[in-house]
Amino acid sequence: MPTRDTFGDNGELLRRLLEISGKEHESYVAVAQDYLPLACELLQVSEVELNSGGAGAWGWDHASLRIAACEPRDFGSAAVVRFKRRNGGSGALIFPGREALSAAEMQLTELVAFSAGRALDRYSENAERIRRGVLEREREQLLERFLSGASVSECLNAAVALVDRHAPNCRAALLAVDGWAVECVAAPGLPKEYRRATSALRGLPSAEHDSAETSAAMHERVRHIEIAAQLGYPWCESAPLLSRSGEMLGLFMAHSADPPAAATREILRNVGRLAAMMMEQRKLQIHAAWLTEHDPLTGLANVDALRRALVTAVAAGQPVGVLCISLDRFRNLNGALGRTAGDLLIKRVADRIRTSIEAGDIAARSSGDEFSLAVMGRPSERAVLSFAEVVRKAIARPFHIEGNELTLTCSIGASIWPDGGRDADALLRHAEIAMLRARDHGPGHIQSYASPLKAGVEPSRFLVERALSQAVGRNEMELHFQPMVGAHGGLCGFEALLSWKHPEYGLIPAADFIPIAEEADLIIPIGEWVLRRLCAQAVQWQGPGSKQLRFWVNVSARQFCAPGFAQIVRSAISDSGVDASCLVLELTETAIMREVEQSAGLMSELRQAGVRLAIDDFGTGYSSLNYLRMFPVQAIKMDQSFVRDLSDSMRALAIMQSMVALGHTLGLEVVAEGVETQAQFELLRQAGCDLAQGYLFGSPMPAPAAEALIREHRPEAPAGL
């Protein structure tokens, strides 16, 4: 080993270099880190002076951990020996001293430089293999955590921390890009000020633009964030995060004090692919949560979100009003323009409503062509109605849809807390009622829920149809039961009659809503509910002593002719367990005469199911004896018009007697409706009428009253049938 005497004043430095040149690269790097202070000692300058060039044109090679410089001055002599790296980099060993190196010494320094380059190459290659292996293992562990159900937020923070550990001198951040908005999702190594500054960015390219363009633009914005520069990170490297379909989800940022190394870019791309999966899942979760609160077409709130806001406002005693907005004749426009144009029109209407409301107000789409607004902070009805007029005028401005200029009007109903409702549901319901009343006045009207609606005004036909569609679901329908008696006045059964207990208008007679239900195609679900409810009730009453009771129920013409009616009847019987023979279906002549052969086949199918059949209002329709012979019926019910004049008209009495005789001749039971006096009942009994019902024996009553009647009166077996 050469000594200090051999190399003079340069001996100590060269001895160290010779000692490390043949050792493992870990030791080499450890000694190399001491090279800078040693050089400073020999040059008699500070590290600051050395790095700043105060002692010559010096610089520091970060890759080789060596001074890379030349042009020394203010000292006796120096030798600069360069070496090359296999990766294309280079470095230099510098030997300052007071005496020039001899040729032998220069030869030795070149050998040392060559050894130094080889050692650095070995170190770099091995370190890179280790780094990549550790990075891949940690990435796989993170992927496993993500797939096993760990929270997306936790996994995103872990991905950023992974970059922080492996990217030299970097602090990473994940930014979500959604259209023109930016959100800092994860930046555990950066302060909160960075998160706030980044999330304040606006005016970025749309996510529909090219992702590279978007990434570059974001890069330019983020790299100039003042807070990042203040933290000592003026440089920034970014990688776009793309969904499987190529949609821009966000950016992976790596801030650094110096220009980022190539390894940083590789790490961002590597971890970025995993982060993109997480960001896509995050977006799906956010969208799913958003859908629970919003209407997907317009982006407005949905009714549930609006109701929750109303509940909060009412609980706090905050002045609040509700507007229910319905677009007049929208269905006609939608049918003429097509669904695509109709959806576009709905979105344009939503935009105008959104721009009309004030801070704190909430706009929701409640159905296809209806919107609801929670109007906050208006202290009076006048203020709410004034705002309703603003909305009405906004919607009335022309729309331009696919080259067509369209004009819309809207009907608006308003309810104001507390007079218009003391809870959220009442406010919404009353606003809808007021809107329906506004529609009755014609297009473009505004109506407040006020005393005229609460003073017992009869509901309009449109109101009945609208509310009727929701009556079964709201449990507003109920069955009443009118007694039917035999020839001796004993209880034989009940006719089930449907009633509608409307929350605003009370009990609405069946005669007022059944025709509307038939025209609106609502009678089929309502009729099925009646059948199932009656069967369930009959099972409860089929106890000891009451098995002879029969339960009669009307079947509308539309219900009878609907496909699958027989199956609905069988299903109701099977599900309830009722004795089918106690069920009597009343059919009108109009229904069975529409398609005679089809009706006969369906009636035979019903008879096979075990139920009994009766022709209702007999004598007011066709009354063809031939048809009566063809149909498998067991009873006829005389219309009450034949009973009303029995005591005063011999002709009415003769017709009644003839009908009873006809029925008995055909083996049918005869029932009289509308019996109101004892005299009428006596004439019917003398003629041999089998059953009678009417106010003489009892008006339609709720189930508890009918049950009490069963307990008080021993049922009488009906004659015939």
Secondary structure, 3 states (H helix, E strand, C coil): CCCHHHHHHHHHHHHHHHHHHCCCHHHHHHHHCCHHHHHHHHHCCCHHHHHHCCCEECCEECCCCEECCEEECCCCEEEEEEEECCCCCEEEEEEEECCCCCHHHHHHHHHHHHHHHHHHHHHHHHHHHHHHHHHHHHHHHHHHHHHCCCCHHHHHHHHHHHHHHHCCCEEEEEEEEECCEEEEEECCCCCHHHHHHHHCCCCCCCCCCCHHHHHHHHHHHHCCCHHHHHCCCCEEEEEEEECCCCCEEEEEEEEECCCCCHHHHHHHHHHHHHHHHHHHHHHHHHHHHHHCCECCCCCCECHHHHHHHHHHHHHCCCCEEEEEEEECCHHHHHHHHCHHHHHHHHHHHHHHHHHHCCCCCEEEEEECCEEEEEEECCCCHHHHHHHHHHHHHHHHCCEEECCEEECCCEEEEEEECCCCCCCHHHHHHHHHHHHHHHHHCCCCCEEECCHHHHCCCCCCHHHHHHHHHHHCCCCCEEEEEEEEECCCCCEEEEEEEEEEEECCCEEECHHHHHHHHHHCCCHHHHHHHHHHHHHHHHHHHCCCCCCCCEEEEEECHHHHHCCCHHHHHHHHHHHHCCCHHHEEEEEEHHHHHCCHHHHHHHHHHHHHCCCEEEEEEECCCCCCHHHHHHCCCCEEEECCHHHHCCCCCHHHHHHHHHHHHHHHHCCCEEEECCCCCHHHHHHHHHHCCCEEECCCCCCCEEHHHHHHHHHHCCCCCCCCC
